[in-house]
Amino acid sequence: MGSFAEAARERVRQARARLQAALEEQDAYEAELAQDELEDALRLARKHGVDPGEPESTGAPASPPPTGPPGKSGASGASGP
């Protein structure tokens, strides 16, 4: 099972990297695809008893990064989900 476990971990690593890149580029569509891939890779790893490595919290950030210039927070002053 060693090669399967390593392949499963690599799939999770690649999905996390793809998600991080999409978030940095602020590409919502690519981020959604990458999030789905990550969830599927994690599900498969868990189903077969493979520790995926890093904790899941390294995926999407809790809130989107600010998009305006520093010091400006939009009309309402609150950030949306």
N, C-alpha and C positions, 0 to 999 in steps of 0.2 A: 504493500500500500504506500510505500515511500514515494514513488514517483507520482502517484495520484495526489497525495497530500501536497507535494511541492507544486504540482500544476494548479491545484485549487488555490494555494496561497498566492501564486503568481497571478492568477486571474483576479484575485481580490486586490493585489497591489496595483495592477494595471487599471482596474476600474477606479480605484481611489485616485490615482494620478490623473486619469481622464476627467474625473469629476472636479478635482482641484483646478486643472487647467481651464475647464469650461467656466468655473466660477470666477477665476482671475480675469478671463476674457469677457465676463458678464454675458455669456451666451446661454440664454435661458433654455433654448431647445436642446443644445448639446448637454447642458447640465441635467436636464430631465432624463435624457437617454442614458447618461453616465450613472445617474442615481439608480435607475432601473437595473442596469447591468451590475452595479455594486450590490444591490439588494439580492439579486439572483445568485451572484457569486457567493455571498455570505450564506444564503439559504442552503445552497448546495454543499458548502463546506461543513456547515453545522449538521446537515442531514447525514453526512458520512463521518462525523466525529473528528473533523479536521479543525484545529485551532487556526483561525485566519491571521493571527499575528497581532497587528495593532488593534486598539479598541475602535469600535464603530464611530465614536465621537470625532474621529479625524475626517469624517466625510464632510457634509455640508455644514457651513457655519450656522449658528443659532439665528442670526439675522443677516440680511444682505449687507454688503459693504456700502458705505455712503457713496452717492454718485455725484453730488454737487461739490462746489469748491469748499475748501476748509472754512469753518465758521458759519456756513450757510446750512440751514436744516429744513428748508422748504417752508411752505405757507403755514402749515398747521404746527410745525415744530416737533411732530411725532413721526417716528419711522414706522412704515407699514410692514406687515409680515411678508 
